[in-house]
């Protein structure tokens, strides 16, 4: 019998050609695409802000951040695109995803160290990689996606 610490619960999503996962405990919700208001003079990866039930949420475009091409989706798959609202350093941030996949349980023993460079995203942002029959699942370390200065800028945007 496995204990809970042996299993990772991940929200998985497609970003470009790859499948990514984030610890389910760091995900607040999955939202359909909303109207985003641009913020002048913000970093190029900040798409803007939107209002989620009275809370101003900064929207991050990881395609721009990591120089990834958007996924070519079938029309029915476009309904599965939107925002993943994550908890990041005491605030909520939306990341644009091409397609939400599912919640997946992964054994901690199946997680391998990432190669130094993987699909444009540096290893410093990746917690691990899980080999699957249809490719790889890349587990993002969202606490490392932004440095202290970037987090302070995001917090300012959210105010």
N, C-alpha and C positions, 0 to 999 in steps of 0.2 A: 504494500500500500504506500502511495506517495503522500508526502505532506504538502501543505499549501505552498511552502517555500520552494518546493521542487518544480512547481508549475508557474508559468507566467501567463497572465491573462492579457492579451493584446488586442487593441482595436486596430484592424488592418485596413489599409487603403492604398489605392494606386496613385502614384505621382510619376508622371512620365511613363516610362516603360517598366518601372520596377514596382514591387509590392513592399510597402513599409508597414511597420507596426509601432505603436506607442502603448506603454503600460496603461491599462484601463483605469487605474486609479488617478492618472494625470489628465484624463479626459472628462470634461464636464458634460458635453453634449455634442451631437451632430446636428447641424442646421442646414436647411436648404439655402441656396444662394440668395443673398439679400442685396439690396442696393447699398453700395459702398460709396461713401463720400471721400474724395481724395483730400489729402493733407498737403498743402504747399510746403516745399523745402524738406520733405521727409526723405529718409533713405529710399533708394530705388526699390527695395524689396517690400516696403510698406505700401500696400495697395490703398489703404485709407482706414476709415472707421465706419462702424455701423452700430445701430442701437438695438440691443437684445434685451427686451423686457425692462427697459429703463437703464441698462448698463451700457456705457460706451466701450466698445471692444475694438482694439486695433486689429487690422487684417493684414496678415503676412503672406506674401507670395513666395513660397519656397522654390517655385520654378525660377524666379529671378535670382533669389538668394544663391542657389546652387547651379545656375545656368543649365536648367533642365528643359527639355522640350515637353510641351503638353501632350498628354496621351491622345491618340486618335480613337475616339469612342464611337460606338454605334449609337444611333439616336435613342434607343431605349436605355442605354447605359448613362447617357447624359443626365437622366433623372436621378442618378445616384451620385452626382457631383454636388459639391457644396463646401461647407466650412466645418472644420473640426475645432471645437472650442476646447482649449487646453488650459490647465492651471500652470502658470509659470511665474515663479518667484512672487507669490501672493497676489497675482492679478490674472485676469483671463485674457487670452489672446486667441484669435481665430487664424487658422491656417487654411489656405485654399487647397482642396484636394480634387483630383480628377474624378475619383470614383471610390466611394466607401465599399469595403469588401465585407468583412464580418468580424465578430469577436472570435479569437482563436486561442486555444490553450496550447502552450508550448512547454515542453520539458526543459528545465534549465540546463540539463546535460547536453541537449541538442544545440545550444547556442555556442557558436564558435567566434573567435576573435575576428574582427573584420580585416580584410586586406587594406593596405595603406591608401588606396584610392579606389573608389567604387562608384561608378555612374556619376562622377562629378561631385559627389559629396565626400568630403575628407573623413578619414577614420576617426578624427576627434569628435565628430557628431554622432558616431554610430556606437551603440552599446554592444551590438553583436549581430551575427548573421546566422540564419537557420537555413540549411540546405533542404529544398523541397523537390519533389518530382518535377514540378513545372518551373523550377528556377530557384531563386533565393528570396527569403523574407529578411528585409533589413530592419533591425530594431533601432529606432532613433533614440538618442539620449537628449530629450528636449531641454534638460537643464544646461546643456552645453551649446545649444543652438545660437545663443546670443551672449556676448560678453557684458560686463557690468555697465559699460557706457551705453551700449545698445539697449539694455534692459531699462536704464534710466530714461532714455529717449522714448521708449515704448510706454513707460508709465506716464510720462508727460503728455503724450498723445492721447492716452486714455482719459485724461482729466477733462 
